[in-house]
Amino acid sequence: MNKLVSLISGIIFGIGLVISEMINPEKVLGFLDLFGNWDPSLAFVMIGALIVSSPLFHIIKKKKNQYLLKILIIQITKVLILNLF
């Protein structure tokens, strides 16, 4: 189940990159060129991501039973332990 959720999340993330044209190197370089021909369109993509994620972050943060956070910490700990040995 965890791998399926990861796959779906990755697909959604990849589709978002394609739609926002963040896979186009010229677009990214245009965004990073602050003193030349600056392209602010990727800033709007980042602002949109913050608008979506910020309310959810605060809702989850206020919950008393943070079940998903506990699962995430356990998974990260497992990965770190496996990488150490």
Buried (B, 14 or more C-beta within 10 A) or exposed (E): EEEEEEEEEEEEEEEEEEEBBBEEEEBBEBBEEEEEEEBEEBEEBEEEEEEEEEEEEEEEEEEEEEEEEEEEEEEEEEEEEEEEE
